[in-house]
Amino acid sequence: MNERIRDISQLDRVIHEPARLQILMFLREVEEADFLYLQREGGFSTGNLSGHLSKLEDAGYIRIRKMFKGKMPLTVCRLTAGGEKALRTYCEQIAAIVQDPRKSE
Amino acid sequence: MGEQSFPETPGRRAAAYWFIDGLPEVVAGAGLVALGGGAVWFHQIKPYSWPVRVTFLVLGLVSLMVVFGLNRSISLWLKSHVTFPRTGYVRPPCEWEEVAEKETVLTLGLEGGAPPPDQNVTRFRISTIGVIICAQFLAGVVPNPFGLPIAMSGAAMLLYLLHRNSERPYHWAAVLLLAAAGFGAMLLRMSQDENSWAAILIGGVWLAAQGAWRLLGYVRRNPRSGAVDFQRQ
């Protein structure tokens, strides 16, 4: 039991934040999405979303690129393979931590 | 149908996003109106001069291209000016070209369950435009004056059933209008040939009206805001 609780400290701190987890979970289910769409979906403020995207990009979990659709500049975000793997690992860790020990016995 | 009835999962929501502004319906509807309207007009004036006939032919070909080939490109261009500056851009999980290869497309909606999120555009082309094209054949086969009412009622019923679990369900009152238009057109006493093309015309007007209504609601709900962009912190 103690060991499982101790595993909480092993969680990826970049992902272990509701807004960043929300962004990653969202990007996992689409090919790509732009800044404005993510902002509306998650209900983030501009500065808040910018900060979280920067952290996720620095960790190599998402790729951000500037593109144009017609004359409209878009900042498009996409989950990287590393990001997908990190998210999967995080979900497995969380599942293992919250698993009821009585059920596994 | 408003934004509030959008599906719950992000993937499904992204797929439904293609229809949020009604632009694909407006574009496809306009193409069908040009095709059906041009053909009905051609049958009414029956032109003998070749330049006029060629003009009609070119109009028909351009309309077909708009409906089947350029629908996505034109919609995307319009979306880049209308939708993306308002509510952003998202690409659904899978591109429609890949989906078109899958045989599951043939069973869309018939199985009763929710379709996969990546079948938005393909589904629209097969089960909306396809149904209207089928109505054209039916209106040309069933003897006058019952061709149009039967074809449009059948199309209305199919559109309602095929789309009831899709990313873009049609309201029962909206499809009832389509069926009513078929009965209304019966009063115009058109020939069998005209009937057949009138089905496309009615379907196109109906589709464009659906899209325009949706577009109006979308623009009203989402006023164009100032540019929001990503800045490194």
Interface residues (C-beta under 8 A of the other chain):
Chain A: M25 F26 E29 V30 E31 E32 A33 D34 F35 L36 Y37 L38 Q39 R40 E41 T46 G47 L49 S50 G51 L53 S54 I64 K69 G70 K71 M72 P73 L74 T75 V76
Chain B: T9 P10 G11 R13 A14 Y17 L76 W77 K79 S80 H81 F84 P85 T87 G88 Y89 V90 R91 P92 P93 C94 E95 A227 V228 D229 F230 Q231 R232 Q233
